[in-house]
Amino acid sequence: MARYTLVYGLRLIPEGSLNGVEEATLKLADGSTAGLTLHTVDGTIPQLRRALDRSLDAFFDFLPGADEEDLKRFGE
């Protein structure tokens, strides 16, 4: 099974107090960099939980490279 490092971050701030969001930069071991797009979602805590769950599901659905063994063992 392929192994990965999942990079993520979360922060809750009061709705309406965010002035902007910029792309984060990852520094890779080979010296190169990669972008990390940041997303925002507004709502109540239950709405945010549902939105985050849907977003994570979509991320892994579109991720290339899951081999058949991974899908059999861990797919839903």
Residue pairs with C-beta under 8 A, 6 or more apart in sequence:
1 67
1 69
1 70
1 73
2 65
2 66
2 67
2 70
7 26
7 36
9 24
10 52
12 48
15 42
18 40
21 38
21 39
21 40
22 38
23 35
23 36
23 37
23 38
24 35
24 36
24 38
25 33
25 34
25 35
25 36
26 33
26 34
26 35
26 36
27 33
28 34
39 55
41 47
41 48
41 51
41 52
41 55
43 51
60 66
66 75
